[in-house]
Amino acid sequence: MKSLYLIGLMALAVAAVYGQSGPVYWSTTQPDCSSLNNETPVTITDSSGKTTLGYSCYVSGTFVWLAAGGVDHKPAKWGSSIRVAAPASAPIGVDYFFYDKNGKDLPLDTTGSSPGSSNEVSFSLNANQPSEVDLLGAPSEAPNYGTTQEGSVYASFYCPDAATCQNVLPQLIYSALPSYPWSLSVPIAWDSYVWTQWSAEGIDDGPGGAHAVSLVIYNETQTAATYTVHVYNSAGTLVGTGTTPSIPGAPTLASGSLGQAGTYANVLSKVITTPLPSGVFKILVDGGSAYSAVEVLQVNGTSATTLQVAYDTAPAATAAAVQSANIRRSRVESTPKRVFSELPQ
């Protein structure tokens, strides 16, 4: 009987620590988050929002493009899968929001680690626990998902200390097997690492060719902006210039925090209407004073890859002198966050 009594006490102790929330990704005292772009800890409350459980550091950013749903070649569907694992040091909280190309809420059916139907997926992970959230398409189109849903994902990760947050590294994977015999892994664009000019090197044979380049530009400002795209040939000569449509900026919400900005994607040959040069060329995305996050994809026949994108300088040398401050910090820090449940077992 004494053993049963002790087991009961142990169970109560565990419940007191974890409650209904599962992994504890917060600290009962405010951690020092200053190494994460001078952040202030976020308050974590219970599910009612009335009781403070503790405080978390955080990192946040945007996957600048998602694709989920129908493609031309059935039965394949575009799918975007978001993977992340908690570091060995501590549990983490995970929060994903889905938006359309104009920055409006985009409800999606999800499966994998967190099945559901919403524009938000949130959960907590134990130390070393991995997760994969698969985006299927619009709930109204289940189970066939005949229309491709496109947009962006805003992701936030909460940790009991700054060191744990520094080791969080999510990725998003595109696939449409078997129609397209490849998958693409793309990194997140962290809020604290945005810039005004970006460049990459690619090869594009034009319509019908084996090589093609696509690019995505996500507006990292609060106002609508257009972005100029330059192409330089193998001799470094400017051979083509195009301009994107106006991409919506991040609105200020009623809470005082920032919403999601718009994103634009297209094949390069649709942005640069003059013939692209043969062989390798340089792509320069120039926002002037407007910040952005850029993704560039290279297709080579039956394979594809995500290209390295680098900080660069505008041709007229009008780039901002330093990286942008984290304009989205208020989005995360503005209000306490209710605790996330653990993943279903």
C-alpha positions in Angstrom: 0.0 0.0 0.0 2.9 2.4 0.8 4.3 1.8 -2.7 0.9 2.6 -4.3 0.8 5.7 -2.1 4.2 6.8 -3.3 3.3 6.2 -6.9 0.3 8.4 -6.5 2.3 11.2 -5.0 4.7 10.9 -8.0 1.8 11.1 -10.4 0.5 14.2 -8.7 3.9 15.8 -8.8 4.2 15.2 -12.5 0.7 16.6 -13.1 1.6 19.7 -11.1 4.6 20.4 -13.4 3.0 19.5 -16.7 -0.7 20.0 -16.1 -2.7 19.7 -19.3 0.0 21.4 -21.3 2.5 18.6 -21.8 6.1 19.6 -22.3 7.2 22.6 -20.2 8.8 25.1 -22.7 8.9 28.0 -20.3 10.8 29.2 -17.3 9.1 30.2 -14.0 11.4 33.2 -13.9 12.0 35.5 -16.8 14.9 34.2 -18.9 17.6 36.4 -20.5 16.5 36.6 -24.1 18.8 39.5 -25.1 21.0 37.4 -27.3 18.0 36.8 -29.6 18.0 40.3 -31.1 17.4 41.9 -27.7 14.0 40.3 -27.2 11.8 40.5 -24.2 10.4 37.2 -22.8 6.8 36.3 -23.7 4.4 35.5 -20.9 2.9 32.0 -21.1 -0.5 31.5 -19.4 -2.7 28.5 -18.8 -5.5 27.6 -21.2 -7.9 30.1 -19.6 -5.5 32.9 -20.1 -5.8 33.9 -16.4 -2.9 32.2 -14.7 0.7 32.9 -15.6 2.7 29.7 -15.9 6.0 31.3 -16.8 8.0 33.1 -19.5 9.6 32.0 -22.8 12.2 33.3 -25.2 11.2 32.9 -28.9 12.3 33.0 -32.5 10.0 33.7 -35.3 10.0 34.0 -39.1 8.2 33.2 -42.4 8.2 30.4 -44.9 7.6 32.7 -47.8 5.7 30.3 -50.0 3.3 27.3 -49.4 1.5 25.2 -52.0 -1.2 22.7 -51.1 -3.8 21.1 -53.4 -4.4 20.3 -57.0 -1.9 20.3 -59.9 -2.5 19.8 -63.6 -1.3 16.2 -63.6 -3.5 14.0 -61.5 -3.5 12.1 -59.1 -0.6 14.1 -57.5 -1.3 17.1 -55.4 1.0 19.9 -54.3 1.9 19.4 -50.6 3.9 21.4 -48.2 5.3 19.7 -45.1 6.8 21.7 -42.2 9.3 19.8 -40.1 10.9 20.8 -36.8 12.4 19.0 -33.8 13.0 20.3 -30.3 16.7 20.6 -29.4 18.2 18.2 -26.9 18.5 21.0 -24.3 14.7 21.5 -23.6 11.1 21.3 -24.9 9.7 24.0 -27.3 6.3 25.4 -28.2 5.4 25.6 -31.9 2.9 27.9 -33.5 2.2 28.0 -37.3 -0.2 30.5 -39.0 -1.3 30.1 -42.7 -1.9 33.0 -45.0 -2.9 33.5 -48.6 -0.8 35.6 -51.1 -2.3 38.8 -49.9 -1.6 38.1 -46.2 -5.2 37.1 -45.3 -6.0 34.1 -43.1 -5.9 30.8 -45.0 -7.7 27.9 -43.4 -6.1 24.6 -44.4 -6.6 20.9 -43.7 -3.5 19.4 -42.0 -2.4 15.9 -41.2 0.8 14.3 -39.8 1.8 15.3 -36.3 -1.1 17.7 -35.9 -4.2 16.8 -37.9 -6.9 19.5 -38.0 -8.6 22.2 -40.1 -7.7 25.8 -39.3 -5.4 28.7 -40.2 -3.3 27.9 -37.1 -1.5 24.8 -35.8 0.1 24.9 -32.4 1.6 22.2 -30.1 4.5 21.6 -27.8 7.4 19.2 -28.2 9.5 17.3 -25.7 13.3 17.6 -25.9 14.5 15.7 -29.1 10.9 15.2 -30.3 10.4 15.7 -34.0 7.3 16.8 -35.8 5.9 17.1 -39.4 2.8 19.0 -40.3 1.5 18.2 -43.8 -0.7 20.9 -45.5 -3.4 19.3 -47.7 -5.6 22.1 -49.1 -8.7 24.1 -48.5 -11.2 22.4 -46.0 -14.1 23.0 -48.4 -12.4 20.9 -51.1 -11.7 17.8 -49.1 -10.9 15.1 -49.9 -9.8 15.8 -53.4 -8.4 19.4 -52.9 -8.7 20.3 -56.5 -7.4 23.9 -56.3 -3.9 24.8 -55.3 -3.8 27.0 -52.2 -0.8 29.4 -52.1 0.6 31.8 -49.6 2.9 31.9 -46.7 3.4 30.5 -43.2 4.3 32.5 -40.1 6.1 30.4 -37.5 7.0 31.1 -33.9 9.0 28.8 -31.6 9.0 29.3 -27.8 11.7 28.1 -25.5 12.7 28.2 -21.7 16.0 29.8 -22.6 17.8 31.6 -25.4 20.3 28.8 -26.2 17.5 26.4 -26.9 15.8 28.9 -29.3 19.1 29.4 -31.1 19.2 25.7 -32.0 15.7 25.5 -33.5 15.9 24.9 -37.2 12.6 24.3 -39.1 12.3 23.5 -42.8 9.4 23.4 -45.3 9.4 20.7 -48.0 7.4 21.0 -51.3 6.4 17.9 -53.3 3.9 16.7 -55.9 4.9 13.1 -56.4 4.7 11.3 -58.8 3.9 14.2 -61.2 7.2 15.9 -60.4 9.9 13.5 -59.4 11.6 15.7 -56.8 11.0 17.4 -53.5 12.4 20.8 -52.3 13.5 21.8 -48.8 13.5 25.5 -48.1 14.7 27.3 -44.9 12.7 29.8 -42.9 13.3 33.5 -43.3 13.8 34.6 -39.7 12.3 38.0 -38.8 15.7 39.3 -37.7 17.4 38.5 -41.0 15.8 40.6 -43.7 17.4 42.8 -46.3 16.7 45.1 -49.2 18.7 43.3 -52.0 19.3 39.6 -52.6 21.0 37.6 -55.3 21.4 34.1 -56.6 22.9 32.3 -59.6 20.7 30.1 -61.9 20.2 28.7 -65.4 17.0 29.1 -67.4 16.5 27.9 -71.0 13.2 29.7 -71.4 9.8 28.2 -72.0 10.0 24.5 -72.7 13.7 24.2 -71.7 15.1 21.7 -69.3 16.3 24.4 -66.9 14.0 26.9 -65.2 14.3 29.3 -62.4 11.4 30.4 -60.1 11.5 33.1 -57.4 9.5 34.1 -54.4 9.6 37.6 -52.9 8.0 38.2 -49.5 7.4 41.9 -48.5 9.1 42.5 -45.1 7.7 46.1 -44.7 4.5 47.6 -43.5 3.6 49.3 -46.8 2.9 47.8 -50.2 6.1 47.6 -52.4 7.3 46.6 -55.8 10.6 44.9 -56.4 12.9 45.2 -59.4 14.6 42.1 -60.7 17.8 42.3 -62.7 19.6 39.6 -64.7 23.4 39.7 -65.5 25.0 37.4 -68.0 28.3 35.4 -67.5 30.3 38.6 -68.4 28.5 40.6 -65.6 26.5 42.6 -68.2 23.0 43.7 -67.4 20.8 41.9 -69.9 17.3 42.1 -68.5 15.1 43.9 -65.9 11.6 43.4 -64.7 9.3 44.6 -61.9 7.0 42.7 -59.7 3.4 43.7 -59.1 2.7 45.7 -55.9 3.0 43.2 -52.9 0.9 44.1 -49.9 2.7 45.2 -46.7 2.1 43.9 -43.1 -0.9 45.7 -41.6 -1.1 47.0 -38.0 -3.8 44.9 -36.3 -6.3 46.0 -33.6 -4.0 44.6 -31.0 -1.2 46.9 -32.1 0.9 44.0 -33.5 1.7 43.4 -37.1 -0.2 41.1 -39.4 1.2 39.1 -42.3 2.4 40.8 -45.5 1.9 39.6 -49.0 4.1 37.3 -51.1 4.7 36.9 -54.8 5.9 33.9 -56.8 6.5 33.4 -60.5 8.9 31.8 -63.0 11.7 34.2 -63.8 10.9 34.2 -67.5 7.5 35.8 -66.6 9.2 38.6 -64.7 11.9 39.2 -67.2 10.2 39.4 -70.5 13.3 39.8 -72.6 15.2 36.6 -73.5 17.3 35.2 -70.7 21.0 34.7 -71.3 22.4 31.2 -72.0 24.5 29.5 -69.3 24.7 30.6 -65.7 23.5 34.1 -64.9 23.0 36.3 -61.8 19.6 37.3 -60.5 19.4 40.4 -58.3 16.2 41.3 -56.5 16.3 45.0 -55.6 13.8 46.5 -53.2 15.4 49.9 -53.0 14.7 50.8 -49.4 12.0 48.1 -49.0 13.0 45.0 -47.1 12.1 41.5 -48.3 12.8 37.8 -47.9 13.6 36.0 -51.2 13.5 32.3 -52.2 14.9 31.0 -55.5 14.3 27.6 -57.0 16.2 25.8 -59.8 14.7 23.0 -61.9 17.0 20.9 -64.0 14.9 18.5 -66.0 13.8 15.8 -63.6 15.5 17.3 -60.6 15.2 20.5 -58.6 17.0 22.4 -55.8 16.7 25.4 -53.6 19.4 27.9 -54.5 21.6 29.8 -52.1 20.4 33.4 -51.7 22.9 36.0 -50.6 22.8 39.6 -49.2 23.7 42.0 -52.0 23.8 45.7 -52.9 21.7 47.6 -55.3 23.2 48.8 -58.6 22.7 52.4 -57.6 24.2 51.7 -54.1 21.0 52.8 -52.4 20.7 49.8 -50.1 20.1 50.4 -46.4 23.3 50.6 -44.4 22.4 47.8 -41.9 20.0 44.9 -41.6 16.5 45.8 -40.7 15.5 45.8 -37.1 13.0 43.1 -36.2 9.8 45.0 -37.1 7.7 42.0 -36.2 8.8 41.7 -32.6 5.6 43.3 -31.4 3.6 40.7 -33.2 4.9 38.0 -30.8 5.4 40.0 -27.6 2.2 42.1 -27.7 0.0 39.7 -25.8 0.5 36.7 -23.5 0.4 33.3 -25.2 -1.9 30.5 -23.9 -0.1 27.2 -23.4 0.1 24.7 -26.3 -0.9 21.1 -25.8 1.4 18.2 -26.5 1.0 16.3 -29.7 -1.5 13.4 -29.8 0.1 10.1 -29.2 
